[in-house]
Amino acid sequence: YKAQGVVEDVTNRIVDHIRPGPYRLDWDSLMTSMDIMETFEENCCVMRYTTAGQLWNIIAPREFVDFSYTTSYEDGLLTCGISLDYGEVRPNFVRGFNHPCGWFCVPLKDSPSHSLLTGYIQTELRGMLPQSAVDTAMSSTLANFYSDLKKALKI
């Protein structure tokens, strides 16, 4: 999946809200928990997070364990990740898997107080799910992601 939109804020502040850390749980309505399991350096960690059930719980809550890295990219920032086979799956969750994915955030040349935020998401929710349910859930999740992020940045 690819998601793209203009966000009214500077790249550093936007990425600070997206990457693993204290802001994410405050605004991301899909995410229900997040733990940093290992930190390798300031912008590099292994995190475990859980997501809420979706589509009236047709899609049960999921758990992911991802390696996450944030770095400079052109004039902006890139935060990227990939799932790891790490630890036991907690009860009441299905372990999802993220193939390489990431968020690119670059300032708009004509308006440096606005940024172009582009996400590439390659997720396997796993479990016995019809692809149409996954596609529906992903489209609404990504739309809500941008809406929730924009509200959080206005605070």
Contacts in CASP RR format, 6 or more apart in sequence:
PFRMAT RR
TARGET T0000
AUTHOR 0000-0000-0000
METHOD contacts of the structure
MODEL  1
YKAQGVVEDVTNRIVDHIRPGPYRLDWDSLMTSMDIMETFEENCCVMRYT
TAGQLWNIIAPREFVDFSYTTSYEDGLLTCGISLDYGEVRPNFVRGFNHP
CGWFCVPLKDSPSHSLLTGYIQTELRGMLPQSAVDTAMSSTLANFYSDLK
KALKI
1 120 0 8 1.000
1 121 0 8 1.000
1 122 0 8 1.000
1 123 0 8 1.000
1 138 0 8 1.000
1 139 0 8 1.000
1 142 0 8 1.000
2 118 0 8 1.000
2 119 0 8 1.000
2 120 0 8 1.000
2 121 0 8 1.000
3 118 0 8 1.000
3 119 0 8 1.000
3 121 0 8 1.000
3 142 0 8 1.000
3 145 0 8 1.000
3 146 0 8 1.000
4 116 0 8 1.000
4 117 0 8 1.000
4 118 0 8 1.000
4 119 0 8 1.000
5 116 0 8 1.000
5 117 0 8 1.000
5 118 0 8 1.000
5 146 0 8 1.000
6 108 0 8 1.000
6 114 0 8 1.000
6 115 0 8 1.000
6 116 0 8 1.000
6 117 0 8 1.000
7 14 0 8 1.000
7 105 0 8 1.000
7 114 0 8 1.000
7 115 0 8 1.000
7 116 0 8 1.000
7 117 0 8 1.000
7 146 0 8 1.000
7 149 0 8 1.000
7 150 0 8 1.000
7 153 0 8 1.000
8 113 0 8 1.000
8 114 0 8 1.000
8 150 0 8 1.000
8 153 0 8 1.000
9 113 0 8 1.000
9 114 0 8 1.000
9 115 0 8 1.000
9 153 0 8 1.000
10 107 0 8 1.000
10 112 0 8 1.000
10 113 0 8 1.000
10 115 0 8 1.000
11 75 0 8 1.000
11 76 0 8 1.000
11 77 0 8 1.000
11 105 0 8 1.000
11 106 0 8 1.000
11 107 0 8 1.000
11 115 0 8 1.000
12 77 0 8 1.000
13 153 0 8 1.000
14 105 0 8 1.000
14 115 0 8 1.000
14 117 0 8 1.000
14 149 0 8 1.000
14 153 0 8 1.000
15 70 0 8 1.000
15 77 0 8 1.000
15 79 0 8 1.000
15 103 0 8 1.000
15 105 0 8 1.000
16 23 0 8 1.000
17 23 0 8 1.000
17 24 0 8 1.000
17 27 0 8 1.000
17 149 0 8 1.000
17 152 0 8 1.000
17 153 0 8 1.000
18 24 0 8 1.000
18 79 0 8 1.000
18 103 0 8 1.000
18 105 0 8 1.000
18 149 0 8 1.000
19 43 0 8 1.000
19 68 0 8 1.000
19 70 0 8 1.000
19 79 0 8 1.000
20 34 0 8 1.000
20 36 0 8 1.000
20 45 0 8 1.000
20 47 0 8 1.000
20 49 0 8 1.000
20 68 0 8 1.000
21 34 0 8 1.000
21 36 0 8 1.000
23 152 0 8 1.000
24 31 0 8 1.000
24 34 0 8 1.000
25 31 0 8 1.000
25 33 0 8 1.000
25 34 0 8 1.000
26 152 0 8 1.000
27 148 0 8 1.000
27 149 0 8 1.000
27 151 0 8 1.000
27 152 0 8 1.000
28 145 0 8 1.000
28 148 0 8 1.000
28 149 0 8 1.000
29 52 0 8 1.000
29 144 0 8 1.000
29 148 0 8 1.000
30 51 0 8 1.000
30 52 0 8 1.000
30 54 0 8 1.000
30 141 0 8 1.000
30 144 0 8 1.000
30 145 0 8 1.000
31 49 0 8 1.000
31 50 0 8 1.000
31 51 0 8 1.000
31 52 0 8 1.000
32 49 0 8 1.000
32 50 0 8 1.000
32 51 0 8 1.000
32 52 0 8 1.000
32 61 0 8 1.000
33 48 0 8 1.000
33 49 0 8 1.000
33 50 0 8 1.000
34 47 0 8 1.000
34 48 0 8 1.000
34 49 0 8 1.000
34 50 0 8 1.000
35 47 0 8 1.000
35 48 0 8 1.000
35 49 0 8 1.000
36 45 0 8 1.000
36 46 0 8 1.000
36 47 0 8 1.000
37 45 0 8 1.000
37 46 0 8 1.000
37 47 0 8 1.000
37 48 0 8 1.000
37 65 0 8 1.000
37 86 0 8 1.000
38 45 0 8 1.000
38 46 0 8 1.000
39 45 0 8 1.000
43 69 0 8 1.000
43 70 0 8 1.000
43 71 0 8 1.000
44 67 0 8 1.000
44 68 0 8 1.000
44 69 0 8 1.000
44 70 0 8 1.000
45 67 0 8 1.000
45 68 0 8 1.000
46 65 0 8 1.000
46 66 0 8 1.000
46 67 0 8 1.000
46 68 0 8 1.000
46 84 0 8 1.000
46 86 0 8 1.000
47 65 0 8 1.000
47 66 0 8 1.000
47 68 0 8 1.000
48 63 0 8 1.000
48 64 0 8 1.000
48 65 0 8 1.000
48 86 0 8 1.000
49 63 0 8 1.000
49 64 0 8 1.000
49 66 0 8 1.000
50 61 0 8 1.000
50 62 0 8 1.000
50 63 0 8 1.000
50 64 0 8 1.000
50 90 0 8 1.000
50 93 0 8 1.000
51 61 0 8 1.000
51 62 0 8 1.000
51 63 0 8 1.000
51 64 0 8 1.000
52 61 0 8 1.000
53 59 0 8 1.000
53 60 0 8 1.000
53 61 0 8 1.000
53 62 0 8 1.000
54 137 0 8 1.000
54 140 0 8 1.000
54 141 0 8 1.000
55 133 0 8 1.000
55 136 0 8 1.000
55 137 0 8 1.000
58 129 0 8 1.000
58 133 0 8 1.000
59 125 0 8 1.000
59 129 0 8 1.000
59 133 0 8 1.000
59 134 0 8 1.000
59 137 0 8 1.000
60 92 0 8 1.000
60 93 0 8 1.000
60 94 0 8 1.000
61 92 0 8 1.000
61 93 0 8 1.000
61 94 0 8 1.000
62 93 0 8 1.000
62 94 0 8 1.000
62 95 0 8 1.000
62 96 0 8 1.000
62 125 0 8 1.000
62 126 0 8 1.000
63 89 0 8 1.000
63 90 0 8 1.000
63 93 0 8 1.000
63 94 0 8 1.000
63 95 0 8 1.000
63 96 0 8 1.000
64 83 0 8 1.000
64 95 0 8 1.000
64 96 0 8 1.000
64 97 0 8 1.000
64 98 0 8 1.000
65 83 0 8 1.000
65 84 0 8 1.000
65 85 0 8 1.000
65 86 0 8 1.000
65 87 0 8 1.000
65 95 0 8 1.000
66 81 0 8 1.000
66 82 0 8 1.000
66 83 0 8 1.000
66 84 0 8 1.000
66 98 0 8 1.000
67 81 0 8 1.000
67 82 0 8 1.000
67 83 0 8 1.000
67 84 0 8 1.000
68 79 0 8 1.000
68 80 0 8 1.000
68 81 0 8 1.000
69 79 0 8 1.000
69 80 0 8 1.000
69 81 0 8 1.000
70 77 0 8 1.000
70 78 0 8 1.000
70 79 0 8 1.000
70 80 0 8 1.000
71 77 0 8 1.000
71 78 0 8 1.000
72 78 0 8 1.000
73 104 0 8 1.000
73 106 0 8 1.000
74 106 0 8 1.000
75 106 0 8 1.000
75 107 0 8 1.000
76 104 0 8 1.000
76 105 0 8 1.000
76 106 0 8 1.000
76 107 0 8 1.000
76 115 0 8 1.000
77 104 0 8 1.000
77 105 0 8 1.000
78 102 0 8 1.000
78 103 0 8 1.000
78 104 0 8 1.000
78 105 0 8 1.000
79 102 0 8 1.000
79 103 0 8 1.000
79 105 0 8 1.000
80 100 0 8 1.000
80 101 0 8 1.000
80 102 0 8 1.000
80 103 0 8 1.000
81 98 0 8 1.000
81 100 0 8 1.000
81 101 0 8 1.000
81 102 0 8 1.000
82 98 0 8 1.000
82 99 0 8 1.000
82 100 0 8 1.000
82 101 0 8 1.000
83 96 0 8 1.000
83 97 0 8 1.000
83 98 0 8 1.000
83 99 0 8 1.000
89 95 0 8 1.000
94 125 0 8 1.000
94 126 0 8 1.000
94 127 0 8 1.000
95 126 0 8 1.000
96 123 0 8 1.000
96 124 0 8 1.000
96 125 0 8 1.000
96 126 0 8 1.000
97 123 0 8 1.000
97 124 0 8 1.000
97 126 0 8 1.000
98 121 0 8 1.000
98 122 0 8 1.000
98 123 0 8 1.000
98 124 0 8 1.000
99 122 0 8 1.000
99 123 0 8 1.000
99 124 0 8 1.000
100 122 0 8 1.000
101 119 0 8 1.000
101 120 0 8 1.000
101 121 0 8 1.000
101 122 0 8 1.000
101 123 0 8 1.000
102 119 0 8 1.000
102 120 0 8 1.000
102 121 0 8 1.000
103 117 0 8 1.000
103 118 0 8 1.000
103 119 0 8 1.000
103 120 0 8 1.000
104 116 0 8 1.000
104 117 0 8 1.000
104 118 0 8 1.000
104 119 0 8 1.000
105 115 0 8 1.000
105 116 0 8 1.000
105 117 0 8 1.000
105 118 0 8 1.000
106 115 0 8 1.000
106 116 0 8 1.000
107 114 0 8 1.000
107 115 0 8 1.000
107 116 0 8 1.000
108 114 0 8 1.000
108 115 0 8 1.000
108 116 0 8 1.000
117 146 0 8 1.000
117 149 0 8 1.000
121 138 0 8 1.000
121 142 0 8 1.000
123 138 0 8 1.000
125 134 0 8 1.000
125 137 0 8 1.000
END
